[in-house]
Amino acid sequence: MPNGGVALGPSDEISRPSSPAKLVPSNNGSDAALIQPPTIKDEISSSAAAVSDDEAAPSPKPEITYLHGTRFYLLTLVLWICIFFANIESSIVSTSLVTITNGFNGFSQADWIVSAYQITYTCFLVIWAKIGDIFGRKRALLGALVLFAVFSGGCGAAQTMNQLIILRSFQGLGASGAFSVSSVMLYEMVPKEKLPMYGALAFTIVALATVIGPLMGGAIDNNTTWRWIFLINVPSLVVAIILAYIVMPANFPHHGKPVSLELNSRPMNPPSPSPFFSLAKKIDVIGAVFLLAGAFLLLTALLEASVNFRWSSATIITLLVISGVAWIAFFAWEWYLSRSSLAQEPIFSWRFVQNPIWMGMLVSAFCLGVPMATLSIILPQRFQAVNGDSPLEAGIHFLPLTIALPVGSFVGNIIFAVLPKVPPSVFLLAGSAVELIGAGLLITLPSSASDSLPHSLYGFQILTGFGAGIVFSILMMVTPRCVEVRDLATASSCIVMFRMIGGAIGVAVSGSVVNGRITASAISSALSPDQVHRLLEDISQISTLSPAQQVIVRTALAQAFHTCLIFVAVLACVQLVSMCSIWRLPSAAKTK
């Protein structure tokens, strides 16, 4: 055998599409010899030629090696654990916010418990997707799961409101990575023809986790301490960490690719710098800072307005202005980075902006996030603060939406799989229309505390949840049709990121409306300043008021929640209009 050649058995494979080396069969036909191994200089030259002639002869991508048997099922279980617990943490606190904030005397900061998680969860989704691309799926997933588990335990041990809010933000950081990397891996677990059914189960778990949270949170709060809302994550996440470490290949999903042939030959150049620092240079740190600053300052302004500051105050105006500057700087930087030769890979590729169909999908995802997140927070709060329900009773009254959303998600994926010839935009428009009808009918709920909740409330929730579930699942499934293969990881995270940004803004706006109504003149004239302050810290203080004062406060809160429902319906209408921009969705996934 020639010097530097490698003997290969008949079952071995070579997946080096860019290498000019050739296989020559031996005389006995039992094995083959690789001759003329390329030098590093040859590889660089051939790579440069391939780049310059990319349009004429694009280099094939490394093929994915799919898992089978026990490893496939165990890794699927890991993905489901990641997806479920990352999403349930967005809503599980909704029915326990009153209990948590009453214990810390901080009802006016209730929405911070939700938003602190959503800010970091949202802003780091694309960052984690890039980390998975650069450092590998296994390292990214394990790192995210460790963060998620550690800070979930920290939230359960928090002793003050400020501690809980800070720990929730770090919990969101870990959950963001767990969900982002898992979402990308879904596309790499099965072949394209099996993806609709496989995705149906996964995206149903997303929807189920989003809305089952309030019911689970209410049950935990009724039977034990609220701390188990966070501690319940830890055992499952530890199991996921162990399974991922054992069953997930190191180079997933390209673990079937043989070791580079140059490793068997003598290196011709000095060793390169540390791989970690070389890879870290690709992370768009500047873009991440601008994105986090823009989202954090915007939500801070929305949450603090009408509570500690007036809308016209210099503090709120300054926060809004700086947030706007940060958002402009973010998009300007991403535009520059997309066109420059810098090593960093942009968080938000400018190719997305030049794709009107994709931008329409992002707008739709943003609008979809408002009803999915806002309703899961304000409806349980209304049932408790206005109607006097316990946390568990509030979760039961919220059950129709809890069931309808995952059912709609599952149905959407099944329709996508069995009716491939029907344009997906038809189902997106139909789902958006059903969601809008349900959200519009929710506005008809009584805005007075003296009226009992009608039974039609359950039907309205079903319509809203079923329509939203269809839209969410199909938006995720059609993503490969709208973006290039190289952008798939970032694009799938962007869909979730825009949905979460919409949800965070929806929660912040609704919180500002409710807190603003508590401090409004109608309540302030009937209650002393000390009573108003106690209400902002502990909403259960309503029961300590006189019957006449209770009616005034509950009526004001009912009107505030009614305003929030109008806000949800308006965003559902915008979502339906935005669907018109994606009418011409591609009929197949992009392969470029």
N, C-alpha and C positions, 0 to 999 in steps of 0.2 A: 504494500500500500504506500502511496506517495507520502512524503513527510507532511504532516499537518492534516492528512485526510482523516475522516471519521467513519468507522464501519457502522452500517445501519442494518437492523433486522427487517424482515418483510412487513412487520406490523408497525414500524416506526413511521412518523410523519415529519415533514419539513414544512414549517409555515413561515418562510422567509421570502415573501413575495418580492422584496426589493433587491434580493441577492442575485448576482449573475451566476452563482455556482450551479453546476449541473450534476445530475446523478447518472452514472454509467453502470448498467447491469453487469454483474460478473458472469463468468462462463457457466457456472452451475446454476445460476438463477436464484440462489438462496439468499443472497444479500447484494448490496450495492456499495460502490465506493464513491465518495465525493471528491472530485478533483478540482484543481485550480481554485483554491479558497481565496476569497477576496481579501485584500489588505485594507487597512483603515482608510488609506488615501483613496483607494478605489471606491470605497463606500461613500466617502464624502463627495467625490466627483459624480458618482451615479445619482446620489441624492440631489445634488444641485441641478443635474440635468432633468431629473424627474420633476422638480419644482418648476423649472422654466417651461416644461412641456406638460404642465398639469392638465390643461384642458384637453390635450390630444390623448394622453394616456395616463389617467389618474392612477396612483398606486392603490391597490386594494388594502382595505383595513384589516387588522388582525381579527380573525374569526373568533366568535364567542364559543366557549366550550360549556355546554349545559350540564348541570348536575343531574344525577339520577338516583333512584332508590332512597335509602335512609337519609343520606346527606341532603338530598333535595327537600324531603319533608321536614327535617329538623331545621334547615336554614329558612324554609318558608315559615315555620313556627317563630323563629327569631324575628323575621320581618313583621309578622303580624303583631308580636308583642311590642315592637318598636312603634308601629303605626298606631296601635290602640292606645298605649299609655301616653304617647306624645300628644295625641288629639284629645283624649279625655281630660287632660290637665287644663285645657282651655275653658271647660265648662263645669267640671265637677265641683268647683267652689261656689257656683252660682247660688245654690240653695243653702249654702252654709255661710255666705258672706255676712248675713245678719248676726249669726252666732259668733263668728270669728271676730268681727269688728266690735261687737258688744263686749267681748272678753278683753279687747285691747283698748276700748273706749275710743274708737276711731272710725265711725260709720262714714264720715265724710271722705275717708281715704279708701273706702271699699273698692272702688273701681281700679285703684292702683294695684290691688292684689291680682286682678285680671290683666291689666294693661302691662305691668312689669314683666309678666311672663310673655305676653304677646309681642312686646317690642323686641326683645332679644330673639325670641322664636322666629319672628318674621324677618328681621334684618340679617340673620345669619344663615337663612335657608340656602341662598345661592352661594355664600362663602363656603359652607360645608360641602355643597355639590362640587365646587372647584377643588376643595381639599381632597375629596374622594378621587377626582380625576388625577390630581398631581401626586398624592402620596399613596393612593391605592384604597380600594373600598374597605378592606379588612381593617387597616389601621384607623381610618376615619370612623368607621362604625364602632369599633371598640373604644376609642377615645371619647366619642359622644356618649356612649352608654355609661361609661364610668362617671362622667360629669353628671349625667341625668340621675343616676342612682345616688351619688354622694349628696347632691343638693336637694333631692327629694327628701332624704333623711334629715338634712339641715332645716328644711321648711317645717317638718314635723316637730323639730326641737326648738323652734323660734320662741323667744320670750317677749319680744316687743313687736309692734307693728312695723317699725322701720327695719328690724331684722328680717321679718317675714318678706317684706317687699324686696329687699336686696337679695335674699336667698331665692326668691321666686324668679328674679331676673337671671340668675345663674342657672337655675333649673331650666328656664326657657332656652338658654344657650345649649345645654346638653340635649334637650328634647328636639331642638331644631336640627342638630346633626343626626340624631337617631331617625327622625322622619325623612330628612332630605336624602341621606344615603340610602335608606330603605326604599324610598320611592324610585330612585334611579335604578336600583337593583331589580325592581319588579320587571323592568323592560329587558333585563339580562338573565332572568331565571328560566324563561320558556321561549320557544320559537314564536315568530310573529303570528302564525296561524292559531296558536293556543293562548295568545295574550288576552283577547277579550274575556274569555271565561276566567282565566287566572286573575285578571284585573278586576273582574266583577266581585270576586270575594274580597280582594284587598281594599278596593275603594268603598265597598259596603262597610267594612270595618272602620274606615275613616268616618263615614257618616254616622255609623252606630255609636262610635266613641264620642263624637261631638255632642250628641243629644242624649245619650244614656247617662252622661256625667251628672246632670242635675238630680236624676232619680237616685243614682248611687250615692251622691253626696248627701242627699236628704236622709237616706237610710242609715248611713254612717253617723250622721249628726244626731239622729234620733236615738241610736242605740249605744253609742260610745262617744269618745271625744273627737272633735273635728280633726285632730292631729293625724288620725288614721287616713284622712283624705290624701295625705302626702306619703305617709309611711307605707301604705298599701302597695306603692310602686316598687319599693326596694327589693322584696323577694323575687318578683317576676323579672326585674331588670338584671339581677344577679344571675338568674338562670339563663337569660338571654346572652349575657357576657360569656358565661362558660360554654354554652353551645356554639356561639359564634367563633370563639377561639379554637374549639376542637374541630368543627365540621366545615368551616369556611376556608377554602384554599387561599394561600397567601396572595396570589396574583389574580384573584377572581375579577372579571369573568374570563380572562385570557390565560387561565392556568394550564391549558392544554398546549400552549406554545413551548417548544423545546428551549433549553438554555442556549444562549447565543454561541455560535460556533467559534467566535473569536476567543472565547475563554480557553479553548484548547490550544491556542497558538500564542506565541510570544508577543507581548504588548510592544508596540513600536513607538508609543508616545508616553510621556510621564503620566502618572495617575492624575485623574481629574480631582477638583476640589470636592469637599464633603457633599454627598448626594442630597442631604437634608437641606443645606443652605442653597444649593443650586435649585432645588425644587421650590423652596420657600420664596425665592425671588419672583415666582410666577403668581403669587397671591396678590390680588389688587387691594392692598391695605388702605390706600388713599380713598378709593371708592367706598370701601366698607365704613370708613370713618365718616364720610359725607352722608352716607345712607343712614347710619345709626344716629348721627346728629340731627338730620332732618326729621326722622320719625320720632325720636325721643322728645325734641323740643316742641313739635306740633302736638303730640299727645299730652305733654305737660301743660301746655297752654289750654287745651280743651278740658283737661281734668281739674285744673286749678281755677278756671274762670267760674264766676258765680259762687265760689266757695270761700277762697281766701282773697281773691282779687276781683275787681269789676272788669268787664270786657274792655272798657275804655281806659283801664289803668296802664301805666307805662310798662309794668312788668309783662302783662299779657301781650301787648303790642310788640314789645321787644322780642319776646319768645317767638311770636308768629313771623316777624321780619327775618330773624336769624334762621328760623326753620326754612323759610322760603329761599333764602340765599344758599343754604346748605343743599336744598333740592336742586337748585339751578346749577350749583357747582358739581353736584353728583353727575347730572346728565352731561354737562360740559366735559367733565373729566372722562366719562365713559366714551363720549364721541371722540375725544383726542386719543384715548388709549386704543380704540378700535382701529384707528388709522395710522398709529405710530408703529415703530419697530421695537418698542420696549418689551422687556421680557414678561411683564405682568399680563395676565389674561383677564380681560374686563369682566366684571360681575354681570353687567347688562350690555351685551353686545349690541352695537349700533345696527347690526343686521336686523334686529327685532323692530327697531323704529321704522326701517325701510320696508317692513312687511305689514301692510295694512290689515290683513286677515289676523295675523298674530296679535297686533295691537288691539284689535277688536275683542279678541279672546281675553286679553289681560284686563281690559275695561270691564268685560262681563264678569270676570273672576273677582275684581274689586267690588262691583255692585253685589255679587252673590254673597260675599263675606259679611255684608251688613245684616241681612235677615238671619243668616245662620248663627252669627255670634250674638247680635243684639237681642233677638228673641229669646235665646237660651239664658240670657241674664235678666232682662226686664220682666218677662212673664213670671218666673218664680218669685222675683222681688215683689211684683204687684200682688201676687196671691198671698204673700206673707204680710206686707206692709199695709195693704188696703183691705184685704178680705180676712186677715187674721189666721191664715193657714199655718200649720207647722211645716218645717222643712220637708218632711216626707209627704204631707198632703199636697204641698206645692209641686213636688216632683211627680206625683200621680196625676194632677191636673195638667201637667206638661207632657204626659205620656204620649198623647196622639202625635205630637210633632216628633217625639223620640222614636216612635215606630215608623212614621211615614218617611222620614229622611233616609234611613238605610234601605227601606223597601224601594223607594224611588231610585236610589243609587244602583241597587241590584238590577232592577227592571231596565234602567238605562243601559247598563252593560250588556244584558241579555239581548235587548233590541239591537244594539250595535253589532252583536255577533251574528244574530240570525237574519238580519235584514241588511246585508252589506251593500246592496244596490241602492238603498234609500239614502239620500244625502243626509249626513249627520246634522246639518243645519236645520232640517225639518224638526228633528227631535229637540234640538236646543231651543228653537222658537216655541214649540209646543210646551216644553217644560217651563220656560220663562213665563209663558202666558198663564199656565196653571198657578205658578208661584205668585204672579201678580194678582190674580183673582183672589187667592187665599189671603194675601197681605192686605188687599183692599177691603175685604170683608172683615178683617180683624179690627179695622177702624170703627166698625159699627158697634163694637163692644161699649157698654155703658161707661161714661166718664164720671159717674157719680158713685161714691162709696156706699150709698144707701141701696143701690140696686145689686141683686145677686147676679152671678155669672150665668149667662144662658148656656143651654146645652149645645147650641150651634157653635160655641167656641171650639169644641173638639173637631167639628167638621172643617172649620176655617184653618185650624192647625194642620190637619191632614193634607189639605190642598197645598198649603204653603210648603210643608216639608217634602211632600212627594215631588212637586215641581222642582224645588231646589236640589233634591237628590239626583234627579235625572240630569239636570244641567251640570252639576259638579262632576259626575262620573264620566259623562261624554266629553267634557272639556279636557279631562285628563287623558282619555283614550285617543282623542284626535290630535294630541300634541305632536306625535311623530309625523303627522301628515303636513304640518305647517312649518316645521323648522328643519334645518340641515342636521345630519347625523352628529356632527361635531358639537352642535348646540343642544342636543337632546337633554343632557344632564342639567344644564343651566335652565333650559326652557321649562322642564317639568317642575323645577323648584320655583321658577318665577310665577307659574300659575298659582301655586300654594301661597307664595309670598304676597302676591297682590290680593288674594282672598283674605289672608290674615291681616294685611294692612287695612282693608275695608272693614274687617271685623273689629280691629282695635279702634279705628276711628268711630265706628258705630257705637261701641261700648263707651268711648270717651264722651261722645256727643250726648248719648242718653244719660250718662252720669251727670254731665253738666246741667242738663235740663231738670233732672230730679232734684239735685242739690240747689239749683237756682230757684226752684219753686218753693223749697223749704225756707229759703231766706227771703222770699218775696213778701211784699207788703201785707198781703191777706193773712199770712200766718204770723208775721211779725207784729201786726196790730192786735192779734188775739193772744199771743204768747209773750212772755217776758224774754229778754235777751238770753237769760240763763237757760230757759227752757228750749229756745231755738238751738243754743249751743249744745245742749245735751242730746237733742234729736239728731244733730249732725254727727255726734259721737256714738249714739246708741239708739237705733230706730225703735227698739222695744220700749223706749220711754213713752211711746204713745199711750200705752196702757195706764200710765200714771197721771194722765191728763183728765180733766173733767169731761163728762159725756159731750158737752157742747164743743169743747176744744178738739176732742177726738174726731168729731164729724168734720170740722174745718180742715184739720190736718189730712185726714184720709181722703177727703174730697180733692184737696190740692194735689195730693200724690196721684190720685186717679187721673186727674187732668194732665199731670206731667207725663204719666205713662201713655196716655192717649196721644200726646204730642209725639212721643217716641214712635208709636205705631204709625203715625202719619209719615214720619221720616223714613221708616222701613219701607212703606208702600211707594214713596217717591223713588227710592233707590231701586226697587223692583221694577218700576216703570222704565227707568234709565237703562236697566239691564236688558229689558225687552227690546228697546230701541237699538242698543249696541249690537244685538244679535243680527240686525240687518246688514251690518258691515262684514259679517263672516258667512254670508249666504253661499258664496262660491268656495266652500272648503274643498281642498284637494281630495281626490277619491282614493289615494293610496299614500303610504308613507314615503317620505323622501329618502333616497339612497345615496345622495351626493355627500 
